Amino acid sequence: MTERGSERSDANATYVFAVCWKPDPSAFLGLPGVTDEAPVSILPLGRLTAIVQTVRAGDFTDEAWQARLSDQREVERYARAHHDVVTAAAACCPTVPVPMATVYHGEQRARDALTKEADRFHAALERIAHHAEWGVKVYAPSSPPDESIHSAAPSGRHRPAPGAGLAYLDRKRGVQERRERKLQEALQAAESVDSVVGLLAAASRRLRPHGAQLSGDPRTQILNATYLVADHRADELAGLTLSLSERTGLQIELSGPWVPYSFVGEV
């Protein structure tokens, strides 16, 4: 969707944040967007409206954007600015976010390109209207250390009793089997959590669980899912996850509400 190429450094382009239904223009007052050289504004598209900002085309050439991607702080700044505008739009009306750095060579080019996708935008807006995205992360119960292994381990200071080493290995193998069994039971319980929450949601997506190395959390994450939930069922969702945690013994974390990025499809 993004147009790129070589542009004069003083030429203008149109940066698109989102497409929505009937936004309140005052919702964007004071938001800097991705540049401080022009305000965030609205671009009418018939029944749709795009949230846009005029930017320097030279800042969004392939070369300029690739160079920016190598600067983590710059990428985070743009991502945060983009998300702030999308969030402001979603707070006042159904909103479909578009990918960061979606840029066109002027408002008319943006209007033409977005209007061609009007049917898909309307379908996405109908799906997410009066809904929000909620995250559910489930962690396996932590297992207390088995002191019997340490207390029964053969000691090099005394001659072990006949068969002590074999008994120790058997106990160690038994502890490992119990841990694996408990993890399997937790995984099955997490599947049940996903199924029950899925019945309340309008749509759901399973995401890859975060490992401890990525998240910095020593707990074992066994479910990472996101759900599209009607606004009027938010309290019901909170009560349901609490009840499921008490019933299963699993640690369940609910987060949200979020702009439903996961359920707008590729636009």
C-alpha positions in Angstrom: 0.0 0.0 0.0 2.9 2.3 0.6 4.3 4.3 -2.3 8.0 4.9 -2.3 10.6 6.2 -4.6 12.9 9.2 -5.1 11.3 12.5 -4.2 12.5 16.0 -3.8 13.3 16.8 -0.2 10.8 19.6 -0.2 7.9 17.6 -1.7 5.0 16.7 0.5 3.5 13.3 1.0 0.4 12.0 2.9 1.0 9.6 5.8 -2.0 7.5 6.7 -2.6 6.2 10.3 -6.0 4.6 10.1 -9.3 4.4 8.3 -12.5 4.8 10.3 -16.2 5.8 10.5 -17.1 9.3 11.5 -14.2 10.3 13.7 -14.3 13.4 15.9 -11.6 15.8 14.6 -11.1 17.2 18.1 -9.8 13.8 19.2 -6.5 14.5 17.5 -5.8 18.0 18.8 -2.4 18.2 20.5 -1.2 14.8 19.0 2.2 15.4 17.3 1.8 12.4 15.0 5.1 11.4 13.2 6.2 15.0 12.5 5.8 18.4 14.2 5.6 20.2 10.9 1.9 19.6 10.2 -1.2 18.6 12.3 -2.9 15.3 12.3 -6.0 15.7 10.2 -8.9 13.8 8.5 -9.3 12.9 4.8 -12.9 12.2 3.7 -13.3 9.1 1.6 -17.1 9.0 1.1 -18.5 7.0 4.0 -15.0 6.4 5.3 -12.5 8.8 6.7 -8.7 8.4 6.8 -6.6 9.9 9.6 -3.6 11.5 7.9 -0.7 13.9 8.3 1.3 15.8 5.7 5.0 14.8 5.9 8.1 15.4 3.8 8.3 12.8 1.0 12.1 12.8 1.4 11.8 11.4 4.9 10.0 8.3 3.5 12.1 7.2 0.5 13.3 3.6 0.6 16.7 4.7 1.6 15.6 7.1 4.3 13.2 4.5 5.8 15.8 1.7 5.7 18.3 3.9 7.5 15.7 4.7 10.1 15.0 1.1 10.7 18.6 0.6 11.9 18.0 3.1 14.7 16.0 1.3 17.4 15.0 4.6 19.2 13.8 6.1 16.0 11.7 3.0 15.2 10.2 3.1 18.7 9.4 6.8 18.4 7.6 6.3 15.1 5.7 3.3 16.4 4.6 5.1 19.5 3.5 8.2 17.6 1.6 6.0 15.1 -0.1 4.0 17.9 -1.1 7.2 19.8 -3.0 8.5 16.8 -4.7 5.1 16.1 -5.7 4.8 19.8 -7.2 8.3 19.7 -9.2 7.4 16.7 -10.4 4.1 18.2 -11.5 5.8 21.4 -14.1 7.8 19.4 -15.2 5.5 16.6 -14.6 2.1 14.9 -11.1 2.2 13.5 -8.9 0.0 11.2 -5.2 0.7 11.8 -3.0 0.7 8.7 0.7 -0.4 8.9 3.2 2.1 10.1 4.9 4.2 7.4 2.0 3.9 4.9 2.7 7.0 2.7 1.3 8.3 -0.6 2.4 11.0 -3.0 -0.3 13.5 -2.0 -3.9 13.4 -0.7 -5.5 12.5 -4.0 -3.2 9.5 -4.5 -4.1 8.4 -0.9 -7.8 9.0 -1.5 -7.7 6.9 -4.7 -5.8 4.0 -3.2 -7.8 3.8 0.0 -11.1 4.1 -1.8 -10.2 1.1 -4.0 -10.1 -0.9 -0.7 -13.4 0.5 0.6 -15.2 -2.8 0.7 -12.5 -4.4 2.8 -12.3 -1.5 5.2 -16.1 -1.6 5.6 -16.0 -5.3 6.3 -13.3 -4.9 8.9 -15.1 -2.0 10.6 -18.3 -4.0 10.8 -16.5 -6.8 12.4 -14.7 -4.8 15.1 -17.4 -2.1 15.8 -18.1 -2.0 19.5 -15.5 -4.6 20.2 -12.0 -4.5 21.7 -9.0 -6.8 21.7 -8.1 -8.6 25.0 -5.0 -10.7 25.7 -5.0 -13.8 27.8 -1.8 -15.3 29.0 -1.7 -18.6 30.9 1.2 -19.9 33.0 1.7 -23.4 34.4 1.7 -23.7 38.2 5.2 -23.6 39.6 6.5 -26.9 41.0 8.1 -26.8 44.5 11.6 -28.4 44.6 11.6 -32.1 45.5 13.8 -32.2 48.6 13.8 -36.0 48.6 16.2 -36.1 45.6 18.8 -33.9 47.4 18.5 -35.7 50.7 18.7 -39.1 49.1 21.5 -38.3 46.7 24.6 -40.6 47.2 27.4 -38.8 49.2 31.0 -39.2 48.2 32.1 -39.1 51.9 30.5 -42.4 52.9 30.3 -45.7 51.1 26.7 -45.8 49.7 24.5 -48.7 50.7 24.1 -51.4 48.0 21.6 -50.2 45.4 21.5 -46.6 46.7 22.6 -45.1 43.4 20.0 -47.0 41.4 17.3 -46.0 43.9 18.4 -42.3 43.6 18.1 -42.5 39.8 14.7 -44.1 40.1 13.5 -41.3 42.4 15.0 -38.7 40.0 13.2 -40.3 37.1 10.0 -40.4 39.0 10.2 -36.7 39.8 10.8 -35.9 36.1 7.8 -38.0 35.1 5.6 -36.2 37.7 6.7 -32.8 36.3 6.0 -33.9 32.8 2.6 -35.2 33.8 1.7 -32.0 35.6 2.8 -29.9 32.6 0.7 -32.0 30.3 -2.3 -31.6 32.7 -1.7 -27.8 32.7 -1.5 -27.7 28.9 -4.9 -29.5 28.7 -6.3 -27.1 31.2 -5.0 -24.2 29.1 -6.8 -25.6 26.1 -10.0 -25.6 28.1 -9.4 -22.0 29.0 -9.0 -21.1 25.4 -12.2 -23.0 24.4 -14.3 -21.4 27.2 -13.0 -17.8 26.5 -13.5 -18.4 22.8 -17.2 -19.1 23.3 -17.5 -15.6 24.8 -15.5 -13.9 22.1 -16.5 -12.9 18.6 -13.1 -14.1 17.3 -9.8 -15.4 18.6 -6.2 -15.9 17.6 -3.5 -18.1 19.1 0.0 -16.5 19.4 3.3 -18.1 20.0 3.9 -18.4 23.8 6.7 -16.2 25.1 9.8 -18.0 26.4 11.6 -16.8 29.6 14.5 -15.5 27.5 12.3 -13.2 25.5 9.9 -12.0 28.2 12.3 -12.1 31.2 9.5 -14.0 33.1 10.8 -17.2 34.7 7.3 -18.7 34.6 6.3 -21.2 31.9 3.8 -19.6 29.5 1.5 -22.3 28.0 -1.1 -20.1 26.3 -0.8 -16.7 24.6 -4.0 -15.8 22.9 -6.0 -12.7 21.9 -9.7 -12.3 21.7 -12.2 -9.9 20.0 -14.8 -9.2 22.7 -17.9 -7.1 22.6 -17.6 -4.0 24.8 -20.7 -4.9 26.8 -19.1 -8.3 27.7 -15.8 -6.9 29.1 -16.9 -7.4 32.8 -18.1 -10.9 32.0 -14.7 -11.7 30.5 -12.9 -10.4 33.6 -15.1 -12.6 35.8 -14.7 -15.6 33.6 -10.9 -15.5 33.6 -10.8 -15.1 37.4 -13.2 -18.1 37.7 -11.1 -20.2 35.4 -8.0 -19.4 37.3 -9.6 -20.5 40.6 -11.0 -23.6 38.9 -7.9 -24.8 37.1 -5.2 -23.6 39.5 -3.5 -21.9 36.5 -2.1 -18.3 36.6 -4.2 -16.4 34.1 -3.4 -12.8 33.1 -5.9 -10.7 31.3 -4.8 -7.5 29.5 -6.7 -4.9 27.5 -8.8 -3.4 26.1 -6.7 -2.8 23.1 -7.3 -1.5 19.6 -8.2 -4.7 17.7 -5.0 -4.9 15.5 -5.2 -8.7 15.3 -8.7 -8.8 13.8 -8.7 -6.2 11.0 -7.0 -8.4 8.4 -4.5 -7.3 5.9 -5.4 -3.8 4.7 
